[in-house]
Structure formats: C-alpha cells, structure tokens
Amino acid sequence: MLIDYIKRLQKYSALRPLSNLGKKYVYNPYLRSRLALSDFPPEVWIENTDVCNARCIMCPRQNLTRQLGFMKFSLFEKIIREISEHKKRVKRVHLHNYGEPLLDKELPRKIKLAKDFGIKHTYIVTNASMLAPEMSRQIIEAGLDEFKVSFYGTDTETYNKTMQGLDFERTFRNLKDFFRIRQESGRKTPKVIIQYLPMESNKARVDEFYRLMKPLIDEKIGDSLGLFDLHNYGGGVLTDGTLGSPVYTCNYPWRTMMILYDGQVVLCCLDFNGVQVVGNVKNNSIKEIWNCGQFRKTREDFKKLRYADYPVCAKCDRTR
C-alpha cells in the first residue's frame, strides 16, 4: 500500500521530510475522505475503573492526578440503556479504559447487563493477572465477546521487569486455565487477542513470544496474537525523537466516545487525567454530547490539523 511505502521513507532521516509531505498531502486527504459522521457514536468506551494493580514501565500512571474509583452500576445501566436504543449502529462497546477492568467485582454483572440489552460486541483489555478460574467462568457465562491481553514478557525476568507489580508465572497460569475452561464450556467466546510490545526491558523476543503463546490460542474460533508499537500516551511519556508537526487527522471524534468512570466524557482514551472534557452523561445523553457544539468544533479543527487548543492532542505522536 502507498502508506507503507511512505512510512518506510521515515526510516531514512534524509527522506523524512518527503515522507511527512506524503503523509500530509497524499495519505491524509484519503483518510479525511473516509470520515463519516453519524448522530450516535459507532463505538463507546465505558471506563469501569481507573484503578490498576500494575506499574508497567511504559505507562504514565505516575502522572495520574485524577481521583481513583469505580463506575457505579446505576450509571453504567443508564449508559447501556441509551446505547441499546441505538444498538444497530454501535459496532462495539469497550468496558475498560485507563485501569485494570478485572479489579471491578461487578464486571461480570455489567457484561451480562450489556448482553441482556442486546449490545452485540462487548470488549475489554486486561493484564490477566486477575483472570483466576472463577473470574474466567464468570466472564464466559456473562457473555463477553472478546478481550485483549497485554503480555509484555516471555519469562519471569522480562515480564516482571516490564509489567512491574505482576508475576509471570501467575498470569501465564491464568491464561492456560482460561483456555481450558472455555474449551470445557463448549463456548467460542470470548475470543482472545494476546498482545506483545517489543522493547528493551523484555529484550524484544518476538519469536519467543509466538512460540510461547501460539499453543494456547484457538485460531479456528478467532483467537490471535499481535504486536504493539509504543506511543507517547498523548504526551504522558517521553519517546525518542522530536514530535514534529501533525500530518494526520485523528478520527476519534467521528468514531469513538470515551466515558470516564465518573460520567465525564473526554475526547480520547489517551486523556488519562480527563483534561479535555466535553460533557457528562450524568447530566446529558450520549447523543446530546456527541452532537454538541464542542464536538462539532473539534471535528472541524482536526480536519485542518489544528490541535493547539487540545492539550493532550497537541502532544500526541499518533497524528505525526
């Protein structure tokens, strides 16, 4: 594809300006042409908690200043009821954001409620450290459709060094138990993606990751393995090199609504401190917030690559 060729140019410093021009004036217009606005978000993220039991070295949790907590079930039900009125247009509902979702004791109940209301695809991202057999059974029975596991090491040394606060043996055992329990249940869901982030702390052992995880998954029902590229969490962590000028239109304001555990709506999941607030679902409906003046202004600004008024977006390397 053209974009792959443009990105390859980025590897050569002398050709980087040419690559940036290609991304900004060739590929970005193509991306903008594919933006389609509906009157309800195609994807909704519901943060059940911002509490986490890990201290992963690439994560900016040390910069987290907002209060920690869990979404009340009554607020969650309010959100799900409204989504269910538009369920044919909502492709996926995330039940997580900036925290470890399995720490929420009411998560299985929340998943079941979403499925009872006809939500077609429920999804979480987890570190799986709390995926004990009983939790595995509960999320399977509740009807979770899919989850992704962040597993950033291939042995005790590399995993524990990267995902600090967690234990390789315990988490790997949890995964093996989950796949066994799902097979015994006769269910084909939740499907599982196991994700690896190659970096210095885990010695970037990609081949070893695939050898370790491939025997566990069932590709016939949709399980998969994947690699993840490090980003700067909207300026929350430092990455190598200068940021440079934006060349891409971020599609989040057309694609996703992000609801924090206290009901506040922010522009992006990378806004871990909740500084770009556009509304609160305690006071207004999802549909009202999605179509409000601030969201409309944001979409127009992003089309023109104007990110200066958005503190998180202005520092984000995903538009570079």
Secondary structure, DSSP 8 states (H G I E B T S, - for coil): -HHHHHHHHTTSGGGHHHHHHHIIIIIHHHHHHT----SS-SEEEE-SB---S-EETTS-GGG--S---B--HHHHHHHHHHHHTTTTT--EEE--SSS-GGG-TTHHHHHHHHHHTT-S-EEEEE--TT--HHHHHHHHHHT--EEEEE---SSHHHHHHHEETS-HHHHHHHHHHHHHHHHHHT---SEEEEEE---GGGTT-HHHHHHHHTTT--GGGT-EEEE-----GGGTS--SS------S---HHHHEEEE-TTSEEES-TT-TT--SEEEETTTS-HHHHHTSHHHHHHHHHHHTT--TT-HHHHT-GGG-
